[in-house]
Amino acid sequence: MSKQSNGSNVDVVRACMESYIAQDRAAADRLIAEDFVFTSPQDDRIHRAAFFERCFPTADRLRSPQIIEAVPASGDGVFIAYEYELENGERYRNVELSTVRDGRLTETQVFFGGRVHGP
């Protein structure tokens, strides 16, 4: 396990998500490790530079992104669930499993959820 407690790891993951939503690259740079790996249904274990090039700039297509929950997982992991609305009004929820070591994200795996129906 890392030097940080899992509670602190939750804070790191929340802060990283907030930096994405705000498009605060300087904050994200401090929170994401040099050896960071990102995986989603659209990205297969891409490295940090590719993440910042392809994924980080996409927050502008989201309207009202909101963190629903962030909780410790086993080891250095943190699960975070969030909901967002696209510009066309459709709402979606996703879950991510991130690994934090020494106060920085080293890996994130995104699991796309389905469209949210109803209020």
Residue pairs with C-beta under 8 A, 6 or more apart in sequence:
1 75
1 76
2 9
2 76
2 100
2 101
2 102
2 103
3 102
3 103
4 12
4 76
4 100
4 102
4 103
6 72
6 76
6 78
7 72
8 100
8 103
9 72
9 76
9 77
9 78
9 100
10 70
10 71
10 72
10 78
12 31
12 78
12 100
12 103
12 104
12 105
13 70
13 78
13 80
13 96
13 98
13 100
13 105
14 67
14 70
14 80
15 27
15 31
16 28
16 31
16 32
16 98
16 105
17 67
17 70
17 80
17 82
18 24
18 27
18 67
19 25
19 27
19 28
19 31
20 28
20 56
20 59
21 59
21 62
21 65
22 59
23 56
23 57
23 59
23 60
25 52
25 56
28 52
28 56
30 104
31 103
31 104
31 105
32 48
32 51
32 104
32 105
33 48
33 101
33 102
33 104
33 105
33 106
34 48
35 48
35 106
36 47
36 48
36 51
36 104
36 105
36 106
36 107
36 108
37 45
37 46
37 47
37 106
37 107
37 108
38 45
38 46
38 47
38 48
38 50
38 51
38 55
38 107
38 108
38 110
39 45
39 46
39 107
39 108
39 109
39 110
40 55
40 109
40 110
40 112
41 110
41 112
43 50
43 51
43 54
43 55
46 54
46 55
59 65
61 86
61 87
62 84
62 85
62 86
63 84
63 85
63 86
63 87
64 84
64 85
65 82
65 83
65 84
65 85
66 82
66 83
66 84
67 80
67 81
67 82
68 81
68 82
68 83
68 93
69 79
69 80
69 81
70 78
70 79
70 80
70 81
71 78
71 79
72 78
72 79
73 79
73 97
75 99
76 99
76 100
76 101
77 97
77 98
77 99
77 100
78 97
78 98
78 99
78 100
79 95
79 96
79 97
80 95
80 96
80 98
81 93
81 94
81 95
82 93
82 94
82 96
83 91
83 92
83 93
83 116
84 91
84 92
84 94
85 91
85 92
86 92
90 115
91 115
91 116
92 112
92 113
92 114
92 115
92 116
93 113
93 114
93 116
94 110
94 111
94 112
94 113
95 110
95 111
95 113
96 108
96 109
96 110
96 111
97 108
97 109
97 111
98 105
98 107
98 108
98 109
99 105
99 106
99 107
99 108
100 106
